[in-house]
């Protein structure tokens, strides 16, 4: 609970005060100063340790507080202190107390982040959500019961002796049909009614059929009632299965409702179909579908709360891709919610990445300065090791983040070059970069592949994960992706790589990709797609099963993000 609330405050600051603060949290503290590690282990009061740590990292503002829970209610006391770096005095910037239900912890963590740093901000009680988003329980799905129907005995009187005779002939069959219906053998009952109607149509004269129209309508109503009763029972059975289901079973329940809807639409003749039945099945199908999306939303929310913004952004994006294009009711509201969360996740992710890098550069500056002032070789070596470790942390962060940009990559290269000029043992990341590239290839992660390359990984490098170079592995992956016929959408980006030779060759041909002759040929499963690379116009082939790829020397990251 404590970590979740603290992380919520940090996320709120990153989201609402992007670029204004560099946040040093527990993870950052663990890699900053040895002095901090010592202070964290000391047996001192929280207040004293907090101030000593703040002095050690030269903080400008320090947020602290307490949190406790009792009987489902959370009690929080928070304050933000301003630290004077010259005389090391502290003054209160903001302080407040709150209490709220446990399910609103994430909401109030976000509000706390804004109130701690913005003195003008006030919590709006009208904006407090009535329930927690994402905590969906299947048993609480509100499903209206299907309206029941009663099969009444048919009454028909006539003075026509011929028709009376006809009705006498079918009386036994009618009794059977009614009995089948009462014993829930609806298919057998419907068969008898249809057999009677067919006999009327095939054997009676038009005049007799005209006289029997009221009776025919009664039979047709009975058929409709049988279908209603049959599908009401099927819906009720699926409902019972739904209420007994765990979240893991929802995919199966959704498939069940989908199959029932398809069955009703195909097996029941149109004149006997009831809108209420169709709507009842469709309503359940949509509710289960939204329940599944809510579970996926919860998974993305959890990734967000754990600072894995790359994953949360990808999960939110996947939900938006899978959501049906419906602009009404619950679907519209849910789509708007996910769109807002996706935007927030990306914004916070970029802010968090920038904040993380600034923390790393802060450490490098401190250790670099300390190394210059150190006299003993052991002390210098210790500072150099910390510098190397900080750079390695930065390289890993940039290689794996969805939010990495060329400016950040350029900066870490320049920082490494600048520091290397003064260090006795130069920094080298080639082995690490090669390893990150191969890891990206092994996990088929386009982001890590591209970022590792941009950071300087070697395409000719080899690793123990597989035989061959990174070049050959990329070629193998791309060929395999094409042959599946349904490649991952993200991996399609790798087909638009800017090859140095600007050509792709077919295995059984020496002709260049851009050869006009190839454009005129009709090839099965082949289409051409134009891409613009600066002033260079190339065409990318997607859908050819036999392709030989030239190794990319320059990856256009901007193109891959489009």
C-alpha positions in Angstrom: 0.0 0.0 0.0 2.8 2.4 0.9 4.7 1.8 -2.3 1.6 2.0 -4.4 0.6 5.3 -2.9 4.2 6.7 -3.3 4.4 5.5 -6.9 1.1 7.2 -7.6 2.4 10.5 -6.3 5.6 10.1 -8.4 3.5 9.3 -11.5 1.3 12.4 -10.8 4.3 14.7 -10.6 5.8 13.2 -13.8 2.5 13.6 -15.6 1.5 17.1 -14.3 4.8 18.8 -13.9 6.7 17.3 -16.9 10.3 18.6 -17.1 10.0 20.8 -14.1 11.4 18.3 -11.5 14.0 15.6 -11.4 12.6 13.0 -9.0 15.0 11.0 -6.9 13.1 8.0 -5.7 14.2 4.8 -3.8 15.5 3.2 -7.0 17.5 6.2 -7.9 18.9 6.5 -4.3 20.2 3.0 -4.5 22.5 3.9 -7.3 23.5 7.4 -6.2 25.8 7.8 -3.2 27.4 5.3 -0.8 26.6 7.9 1.9 22.9 7.4 1.2 23.1 3.6 1.4 24.8 4.0 4.8 22.2 6.5 6.1 19.4 4.2 5.0 20.8 1.4 7.2 21.3 3.6 10.2 19.1 3.3 13.3 17.9 6.9 13.2 14.5 8.6 13.2 12.7 8.9 9.8 12.9 12.7 10.1 16.7 12.8 10.7 17.5 10.2 8.0 15.2 12.0 5.5 17.0 15.3 6.0 20.4 13.7 5.9 19.6 11.9 2.6 18.2 15.2 1.2 21.5 16.9 2.1 23.5 14.1 0.5 21.7 14.4 -2.8 21.3 18.2 -2.7 17.5 18.1 -3.0 15.4 21.3 -3.4 12.1 19.9 -2.1 11.5 16.9 0.1 8.1 15.1 0.2 7.4 12.9 3.3 4.5 11.6 5.2 2.7 8.6 6.8 0.0 6.3 5.6 -2.1 3.8 7.5 -5.3 1.7 7.0 -8.1 0.7 9.2 -11.5 -1.0 8.4 -11.2 -0.2 4.7 -10.3 3.5 5.3 -6.9 4.9 4.4 -5.4 7.7 6.5 -2.7 9.9 5.0 -0.6 12.8 6.3 1.7 14.5 3.8 4.0 17.5 3.6 6.4 19.1 1.2 9.4 20.9 2.6 11.6 23.4 0.7 15.3 22.9 1.5 17.7 25.9 1.5 20.9 24.5 -0.1 23.1 27.2 1.4 22.3 27.0 5.1 20.5 23.6 4.9 17.3 24.9 6.6 13.9 23.5 5.9 10.6 25.3 5.5 7.1 23.9 5.0 5.7 24.5 1.4 2.5 22.5 1.9 0.9 20.0 4.3 -2.4 18.3 4.5 -4.3 15.2 5.8 -6.8 13.0 4.0 -8.9 9.9 4.6 -10.6 7.9 1.9 -11.8 4.4 1.0 -9.1 1.9 0.0 -10.5 1.6 -3.6 -9.8 5.3 -4.2 -6.1 5.0 -3.2 -4.8 5.5 -6.8 -7.1 8.5 -7.3 -6.0 10.3 -4.2 -2.3 9.5 -4.8 -2.7 11.4 -8.1 -4.4 14.3 -6.5 -1.8 14.4 -3.7 1.0 14.8 -6.3 -0.7 17.9 -7.7 -1.5 19.4 -4.3 1.9 18.9 -2.8 3.6 21.0 -5.5 0.9 23.4 -6.6 -0.3 25.6 -3.7 -3.2 26.9 -5.7 -4.6 23.4 -6.4 -7.6 22.2 -4.4 -9.2 18.8 -4.5 -12.6 18.8 -6.1 -15.0 16.5 -4.3 -17.4 16.4 -7.3 -14.7 14.7 -9.4 -14.1 11.8 -7.0 -15.1 8.6 -8.9 -18.0 6.6 -7.5 -16.2 3.3 -7.9 -12.7 2.1 -8.9 -12.1 1.6 -12.6 -11.0 -1.9 -13.6 -12.1 -3.8 -10.5 -14.8 -5.7 -12.5 -16.4 -8.7 -11.0 -18.2 -11.0 -13.4 -21.0 -11.7 -10.8 -22.0 -8.0 -10.8 -22.8 -7.9 -14.5 -26.3 -6.5 -14.7 -28.2 -8.7 -17.2 -31.9 -8.3 -17.8 -33.9 -11.6 -17.8 -35.3 -12.7 -21.1 -39.1 -12.1 -21.1 -40.9 -15.4 -20.6 -43.6 -16.8 -22.9 -46.5 -19.1 -22.2 -47.7 -21.8 -24.6 -51.5 -21.6 -24.4 -53.9 -24.3 -25.7 -55.3 -23.3 -29.1 -59.0 -22.9 -29.4 -60.7 -22.9 -32.8 -64.4 -23.3 -33.6 -66.0 -23.7 -37.0 -69.3 -24.8 -38.4 -67.7 -26.1 -41.6 -68.0 -29.9 -41.4 -65.1 -30.4 -43.9 -62.7 -28.2 -41.8 -63.9 -29.9 -38.6 -62.9 -33.2 -40.1 -59.5 -31.8 -41.0 -59.0 -30.5 -37.5 -60.1 -33.8 -36.1 -57.3 -35.5 -38.2 -54.6 -33.3 -36.7 -55.8 -33.2 -33.1 -53.6 -36.1 -32.0 -50.6 -34.4 -33.6 -51.4 -31.1 -32.0 -51.6 -32.8 -28.6 -48.2 -34.3 -29.1 -46.7 -31.0 -30.1 -48.1 -29.3 -27.0 -46.8 -32.2 -24.8 -43.4 -32.0 -26.3 -43.3 -28.3 -25.6 -44.3 -28.7 -22.0 -41.5 -31.3 -21.5 -39.0 -28.8 -23.0 -38.5 -30.9 -26.2 -38.9 -27.8 -28.3 -37.3 -29.2 -31.5 -39.8 -32.1 -31.7 -42.7 -29.8 -31.0 -41.6 -27.4 -33.8 -41.2 -30.3 -36.2 -44.8 -31.4 -35.7 -46.2 -27.9 -36.2 -44.1 -27.5 -39.4 -45.4 -30.9 -40.6 -49.0 -29.8 -40.1 -48.4 -26.5 -41.9 -46.7 -28.3 -44.8 -49.6 -30.7 -45.1 -52.1 -27.8 -45.2 -50.1 -26.0 -47.9 -49.6 -29.2 -50.0 -53.1 -30.8 -49.7 -55.7 -28.2 -49.0 -57.3 -26.0 -51.6 -56.8 -22.2 -51.6 -60.3 -21.8 -50.3 -59.8 -24.1 -47.4 -56.5 -22.5 -46.6 -58.2 -19.1 -46.5 -60.8 -20.4 -44.0 -58.0 -21.8 -41.8 -55.9 -18.6 -41.7 -56.7 -17.9 -38.0 -55.7 -21.5 -37.1 -52.5 -21.2 -39.1 -51.6 -18.0 -37.3 -52.1 -19.8 -34.0 -49.7 -22.6 -35.1 -47.1 -20.0 -36.2 -47.4 -18.3 -32.8 -46.8 -21.6 -31.1 -43.7 -22.2 -33.2 -42.5 -18.7 -32.2 -43.2 -19.5 -28.6 -41.2 -22.7 -28.8 -38.2 -20.9 -30.2 -38.5 -18.3 -27.5 -38.7 -20.9 -24.7 -35.8 -22.9 -26.3 -33.5 -20.0 -26.5 -34.5 -18.5 -23.2 -33.4 -21.7 -21.6 -30.1 -21.7 -23.6 -29.4 -18.1 -22.5 -30.2 -19.0 -18.9 -27.7 -21.9 -19.0 -25.0 -19.6 -20.4 -25.8 -17.0 -17.7 -25.3 -19.7 -15.0 -22.0 -20.6 -16.5 -21.1 -16.9 -16.7 -21.8 -16.3 -13.0 -19.7 -19.3 -12.0 -16.8 -18.2 -14.2 -13.4 -16.9 -13.2 -11.8 -14.0 -15.2 -9.8 -16.7 -17.0 -13.0 -18.2 -18.3 -14.4 -15.1 -19.9 -12.9 -15.8 -23.4 -14.9 -19.1 -23.4 -18.1 -17.4 -22.2 -17.8 -14.7 -24.9 -17.3 -17.4 -27.5 -20.4 -19.2 -26.1 -22.6 -16.1 -26.5 -21.2 -15.4 -29.9 -22.0 -19.0 -31.0 -25.5 -18.7 -29.6 -26.2 -15.5 -31.5 -24.9 -17.0 -34.7 -27.0 -20.1 -34.1 -30.2 -18.1 -33.4 -29.7 -16.0 -36.6 -29.0 -19.0 -38.8 -31.3 -21.7 -37.3 -34.4 -19.8 -36.6 -36.4 -18.7 -39.7 -36.6 -15.0 -40.0 -40.4 -14.9 -39.5 -40.0 -16.6 -36.1 -37.2 -14.5 -34.8 -37.8 -12.1 -31.9 -36.0 -8.9 -31.5 -36.0 -9.3 -27.7 -34.1 -12.6 -28.0 -31.5 -11.1 -30.4 -31.1 -8.1 -28.1 -30.7 -10.2 -25.0 -27.9 -12.3 -26.5 -26.2 -9.3 -28.0 -26.4 -7.4 -24.7 -24.7 -10.3 -22.9 -22.1 -10.7 -25.6 -21.2 -7.0 -25.3 -21.1 -7.0 -21.5 -18.7 -10.0 -21.5 -16.6 -8.4 -24.2 -16.3 -5.2 -22.2 -15.5 -7.2 -19.1 -12.6 -8.7 -21.0 -11.4 -5.3 -22.2 -11.7 -4.1 -18.6 -9.4 -6.9 -17.5 -6.9 -5.9 -20.2 -7.3 -2.3 -19.0 -6.5 -3.4 -15.5 -3.3 -5.2 -16.7 -2.2 -2.0 -18.4 -3.0 0.0 -15.3 -0.8 -2.3 -13.2 2.1 -1.8 -15.7 1.6 1.9 -15.4 1.6 1.8 -11.6 4.8 -0.1 -11.7 6.5 2.5 -13.9 6.6 0.2 -16.9 5.3 2.8 -19.3 6.5 1.1 -22.4 4.4 -1.9 -21.6 1.4 0.1 -20.4 1.4 2.2 -23.6 1.6 -0.9 -25.7 -1.2 -2.6 -23.8 -3.5 0.5 -24.1 -2.7 0.7 -27.8 -3.6 -3.0 -28.2 -7.0 -2.4 -26.5 -7.8 0.4 -28.9 -6.9 -1.7 -31.9 -9.1 -4.6 -30.7 -12.1 -2.5 -29.7 -15.0 -2.7 -32.1 -15.6 0.6 -34.0 -18.8 1.3 -32.2 -19.6 4.9 -31.3 -22.5 4.4 -28.9 -23.1 3.7 -25.3 -20.5 1.8 -23.2 -18.1 1.2 -26.1 -17.8 5.0 -26.8 -17.2 5.8 -23.1 -14.7 2.9 -22.7 -12.8 4.0 -25.9 -12.6 7.6 -24.6 -11.2 6.3 -21.3 -8.6 4.2 -22.9 -7.6 6.9 -25.4 -7.0 9.3 -22.5 -5.0 6.7 -20.5 -2.9 5.9 -23.6 -2.1 9.5 -24.0 -1.3 9.9 -20.3 0.9 6.8 -20.3 2.9 8.0 -23.3 3.3 11.5 -21.8 4.3 10.1 -18.4 6.6 7.6 -20.0 8.5 10.2 -21.8 8.7 12.3 -18.7 9.8 9.3 -16.6 12.5 8.4 -19.1 13.8 12.0 -19.1 13.8 12.0 -15.3 15.6 8.7 -15.1 18.3 9.9 -17.5 18.7 13.1 -15.6 19.2 11.1 -12.4 21.9 9.0 -14.1 23.7 12.1 -15.5 23.5 13.6 -12.0 25.3 10.6 -10.6 27.9 10.7 -13.4 28.6 14.4 -12.8 29.1 13.7 -9.1 31.3 10.6 -9.5 33.3 12.3 -12.3 34.0 15.3 -10.1 34.9 13.0 -7.1 37.2 10.9 -9.3 39.1 14.1 -10.3 39.6 15.0 -6.6 40.5 11.5 -5.3 44.1 10.9 -4.4 44.3 7.2 -3.9 44.1 4.9 -6.9 41.6 2.6 -5.2 39.3 5.6 -4.6 39.6 6.7 -8.2 38.9 3.2 -9.4 35.8 3.0 -7.2 34.5 6.3 -8.7 35.2 5.0 -12.3 33.3 1.8 -11.6 30.3 3.8 -10.5 30.6 5.9 -13.7 30.7 2.8 -15.8 27.7 1.3 -14.0 25.7 4.5 -14.5 26.4 4.6 -18.2 25.4 0.9 -18.5 22.2 1.7 -16.7 21.5 4.5 -19.2 22.3 2.3 -22.2 19.9 -0.4 -21.0 17.2 2.2 -20.3 17.5 3.8 -23.7 17.7 0.4 -25.6 14.5 -0.9 -24.0 12.3 2.2 -23.9 9.5 2.9 -26.4 10.0 6.6 -25.8 13.7 6.9 -26.7 14.5 9.6 -29.2 17.6 10.4 -31.3 18.4 13.5 -29.1 18.7 11.2 -26.0 20.8 8.7 -27.9 23.1 11.5 -29.2 23.5 12.9 -25.7 24.6 9.7 -24.0 27.2 9.1 -26.8 28.5 12.7 -26.3 28.6 12.3 -22.5 30.6 9.0 -22.9 33.0 10.6 -25.3 33.5 13.6 -23.0 34.1 11.5 -19.9 36.4 9.1 -21.7 38.8 11.9 -22.4 39.6 12.2 -18.7 39.2 8.6 -17.5 42.2 6.3 -17.1 40.0 3.3 -18.1 37.8 4.4 -21.1 34.2 3.4 -21.2 33.2 0.8 -23.8 29.7 -0.4 -24.3 30.2 -2.5 -27.5 29.8 -5.8 -25.7 26.7 -4.6 -23.9 25.1 -3.1 -27.0 25.7 -6.3 -29.0 24.1 -8.3 -26.2 21.1 -5.9 -26.1 20.7 -6.3 -29.9 20.8 -10.1 -29.8 18.4 -10.0 -26.8 16.0 -7.9 -28.9 16.3 -10.3 -31.8 15.7 -13.3 -29.5 12.6 -11.7 -28.0 11.6 -10.3 -31.4 11.3 -6.8 -29.9 11.4 -4.2 -32.7 12.0 -1.3 -30.3 15.0 -2.9 -28.7 16.4 -4.0 -32.1 16.2 -0.4 -33.5 17.4 1.4 -30.4 20.3 -1.0 -29.9 21.3 -0.4 -33.5 21.1 3.4 -33.1 23.2 3.2 -30.0 25.9 1.5 -32.0 25.4 -2.3 -31.8 27.4 -4.4 -34.4 25.3 -6.3 -36.9 28.3 -8.7 -37.5 28.4 -9.6 -33.8 27.6 -13.1 -32.6 26.3 -14.4 -29.3 25.7 -17.7 -27.6 21.9 -17.5 -28.0 22.0 -18.8 -31.6 24.5 -19.6 -34.4 25.2 -16.8 -36.8 25.5 -13.0 -36.7 22.8 -10.4 -35.8 22.6 -9.8 -39.5 21.7 -13.4 -40.3 19.2 -13.5 -37.4 17.4 -10.4 -38.6 17.2 -11.8 -42.1 15.8 -15.1 -40.7 13.2 -13.3 -38.6 12.0 -11.1 -41.5 11.8 -14.1 -43.9 9.9 -16.1 -41.4 7.5 -13.2 -40.7 6.7 -12.9 -44.4 6.1 -16.7 -44.8 3.5 -16.7 -42.0 1.3 -14.6 -44.2 0.0 -12.7 -41.1 3.0 -10.9 -39.6 2.9 -9.0 -36.3 1.9 -5.4 -37.1 4.9 -4.1 -35.2 7.3 -6.3 -37.1 6.0 -4.9 -40.4 7.9 -1.8 -39.5 11.1 -3.6 -40.0 10.2 -4.1 -43.6 10.4 -0.4 -44.1 14.1 -0.3 -43.0 16.3 2.0 -45.1 18.8 -0.4 -46.6 22.2 1.2 -47.5 22.0 -0.3 -51.0 18.3 0.6 -51.3 17.7 -2.7 -52.9 16.1 -6.0 -52.0 16.8 -9.1 -54.1 14.7 -12.1 -54.8 16.4 -15.4 -54.0 15.9 -16.9 -57.5 16.7 -13.7 -59.3 19.6 -11.3 -59.6 17.3 -8.4 -60.7 17.2 -5.4 -58.5 14.2 -4.6 -56.4 13.5 -1.3 -58.3 13.8 -2.9 -61.7 10.9 -1.6 -63.8 10.4 -5.1 -65.2 9.6 -6.4 -61.8 6.9 -3.8 -61.3 5.1 -5.0 -64.4 5.1 -8.6 -63.5 2.0 -10.1 -61.8 3.2 -12.1 -58.8 0.9 -14.0 -56.5 0.6 -12.4 -53.0 2.6 -9.4 -54.0 1.9 -5.7 -53.7 4.1 -2.6 -53.8 4.0 0.1 -51.2 5.8 3.4 -51.7 7.8 4.9 -48.8 9.7 8.2 -48.8 13.1 8.4 -47.1 14.0 12.1 -47.2 14.7 12.8 -50.8 14.9 9.1 -51.7 11.9 7.2 -52.9 12.0 3.5 -52.4 9.3 0.8 -52.7 8.9 -1.9 -50.1 7.7 -5.4 -51.0 5.4 -7.0 -48.5 4.0 -10.5 -49.1 6.8 -12.2 -51.0 7.7 -15.5 -49.5 11.2 -15.8 -51.0 13.2 -12.7 -50.2 16.8 -12.0 -49.6 17.4 -9.1 -47.3 20.4 -6.9 -47.4 21.5 -6.0 -43.9 20.4 -2.5 -42.7 23.2 -0.1 -42.0 20.9 2.9 -41.2 17.6 2.5 -39.4 15.1 5.3 -39.8 13.7 5.4 -36.3 11.1 8.1 -37.1 9.8 6.0 -39.9 9.5 3.0 -37.6 7.4 5.0 -35.2 4.9 6.1 -37.9 
